[in-house]
Amino acid sequence: MESPCILVCSIDDKTGFCFGCGRTREEIGLWTSYSGVERRTIMAELPARLENVERKPRRETRRTRLVREREGG
């Protein structure tokens, strides 16, 4: 079965889209029940959705830690 999943399963709180594939929680949960046409329709929308996802690191990077420490945070 075709799937856009790239095993980066985390939902952006602002948009409601998965950081990895761009689907909503509902779409992810119902994916196997969709027809091929429905899956392809959703998959066609995913590139535009992913442009709106705010990509933030899951954990603090070395660079952000150094900036935070320099600023006294």
C-alpha positions as CSV (number, residue, x, y, z in Angstrom):
1,M,0.0,0.0,0.0
2,E,1.3,3.4,-0.9
3,S,2.1,5.6,2.1
4,P,4.0,8.9,2.5
5,C,5.2,7.9,6.0
6,I,8.9,8.4,6.6
7,L,8.9,7.3,10.2
8,V,9.1,10.8,11.6
9,C,5.8,10.7,13.5
10,S,5.3,13.9,15.4
11,I,2.5,16.4,15.0
12,D,3.0,20.1,14.6
13,D,0.7,21.7,17.2
14,K,0.2,24.8,15.1
15,T,-0.9,23.2,11.8
16,G,-2.0,19.7,13.0
17,F,0.2,18.1,10.3
18,C,2.8,15.4,10.9
19,F,6.4,16.8,10.6
20,G,7.4,13.8,8.5
21,C,4.6,13.2,6.1
22,G,2.2,16.1,6.3
23,R,-0.9,14.1,7.2
24,T,-3.3,14.8,10.1
25,R,-3.8,12.4,13.0
26,E,-7.1,11.4,11.5
27,E,-5.7,10.7,8.1
28,I,-2.9,8.7,9.6
29,G,-5.4,6.6,11.6
30,L,-7.7,6.1,8.7
31,W,-5.1,5.6,6.0
32,T,-5.6,1.8,5.5
33,S,-9.4,2.4,5.1
34,Y,-9.0,5.0,2.4
35,S,-9.3,4.0,-1.3
36,G,-6.4,4.3,-3.6
37,V,-7.9,7.4,-5.1
38,E,-8.4,9.0,-1.6
39,R,-4.8,8.2,-0.6
40,R,-3.4,9.7,-3.9
41,T,-5.6,12.8,-3.4
42,I,-4.2,13.4,0.1
43,M,-0.7,12.6,-1.1
44,A,-1.0,15.3,-3.8
45,E,-1.7,17.9,-1.0
46,L,1.2,16.9,1.2
47,P,4.0,19.0,-0.3
48,A,2.0,22.2,0.2
49,R,1.1,21.2,3.7
50,L,4.7,20.5,4.6
51,E,5.7,24.1,3.6
52,N,3.6,25.4,6.5
53,V,4.9,23.1,9.2
54,E,7.3,24.8,11.6
55,R,10.3,22.6,11.8
56,K,11.8,22.9,15.2
57,P,14.4,20.6,16.6
58,R,13.0,17.9,18.9
59,R,15.8,18.5,21.4
60,E,18.1,21.4,22.1
61,T,21.0,21.5,19.7
62,R,24.5,22.4,20.7
63,R,24.3,25.7,18.9
64,T,21.0,26.7,20.7
65,R,22.4,25.6,24.0
66,L,25.5,27.8,23.5
67,V,23.4,30.8,22.5
68,R,21.1,30.2,25.6
69,E,24.1,30.0,27.9
70,R,25.7,33.1,26.4
71,E,22.5,35.1,26.9
72,G,22.3,33.9,30.5
73,G,19.3,31.6,30.1
